[in-house]
Amino acid sequence: MSKLVIYSPPSLKSTVLDGSGELTVSLADFGHIPYGHTVVGQVVYLADNSDGCKSFDETLKAFKDPNPIVIVKRGGCSFVQKVRNIEYGGGKLAIIVDEKDHENVKFITMVNDGTGNGIGIPSLLINKKPGSQIIDFFETNTDQKKEQAKFVMKFDMKNQENHVRYDLLLSTYQDRALDFVSEFKSYHERLAGQVTMTPRYFSWPCFGCDDETKQADCFGNGKYCAIDYRDLAMKGTDILLANVRQKCIYKNSMENQKNDKLWWDYVTRAHSSCYTDFTEDCSKSVHAKVGLNWDDTVKCVEESFVNKGTEDEDNILLGEDYEYWVEGGFSYTPAIIINDRKYNGDMAPDYVYEAICSGFVNKPAACLEAPTVEPITYGSSHVTFNWLYLITIILILINVILVAICIKRNKTQLKTHVFSALGKYSKIDRGNSDV
């Protein structure tokens, strides 16, 4: 479990949390959370930028510490802006102090406001009381005393022997989740046999919805519902049925082939081939392309429904995942749960891979080597990057030629106008001289 420890000075350690010096933290859902690693550094607090909403410029470099840990107050701007300012200033860890009394940061998540992609440092939120005590230390002591403030942040992942389990929370209608599956496939294959991945598909209840909505977007009389957020005119039942198919493909693959390879093959191919079409025909086509038996999937889907078409209708597979979501308190996708612990930070494949590797007691060889990522390939309907480069160059050349022709034509027209005007002027001038 991740821990923030006050290492020195003893006076600060004895003040915060009655001397234990260990703080409750909530990790952000953006940035690089270096699971399995430890950050040790000097703590920095700047009163003239107490909320971290302004640029730190070169101020952090004056502390001459390789790993400055910057503490700021919550409020004034978004979490992402604070952390980005700290990173640009040279900070290696951002600590944000909550602004409300009697609020437990364990139940607060610093979420990405949509601009947090690319942040490369970790950040965390701590409770107001200990945070205020730390800030008070900086506001009431000399510079020499402040330099003694050293924190240790351990980004630990719960270990489980030498086999790691992780759950992937997703839905077939969400681009970001399916993009992650396509990008992470090669990473997962490196750890084949040493990890177990379980897909968990998201749905939500709408018992109070009208009958028309339930009919179009729900199963189980409103117990499991989905919405097409991409406005592709898909019904929620099409999305839910696609989810159940993928659960069945996973279930059959694990039972028959004893691995999840066919699930990864199917989802990555379906993402490109059935992007705007989750219908049965498209799914059947992808089954054939990846070597899946369509009848086996159909049988599993049918058997997953209980009392189908009645008010007591239910679906076993959707029900299992719904209970998982409710019990875990998860609220969004995509997300990763590693050894029963939620992964925080940017859902970049290499970051997630690092976190999964930190879940081993003894890391396998694949975790000790730099991963070689295979290029993502899509269906025939997608254009490759090489062709894109060639087309771009051709278009640029065409534009250059057209511009040259236009310039030459304009010059010719300009000369014609000039000579015509001079001719008229010459005639007028000669006419005036005869008077």
Beta strands, then each sheet from edge to edge (+ up, - down):
strand 1: 3-8
strand 2: 22-23
strand 3: 25-27
strand 4: 37-44
strand 5: 69-73
strand 6: 93-97
strand 7: 123-126
strand 8: 150-155
strand 9: 164-170
strand 10: 195-201
strand 11: 218-219
strand 12: 224-225
strand 13: 305-306
strand 14: 314-315
strand 15: 335-338
strand 16: 341-342
sheet 1: 2+ 1- 8+ 4- 5- 6- 7- 3+
sheet 2: 10+ 9+ 15- 16+
sheet 3: 11+ 12-
sheet 4: 13+ 14-
end
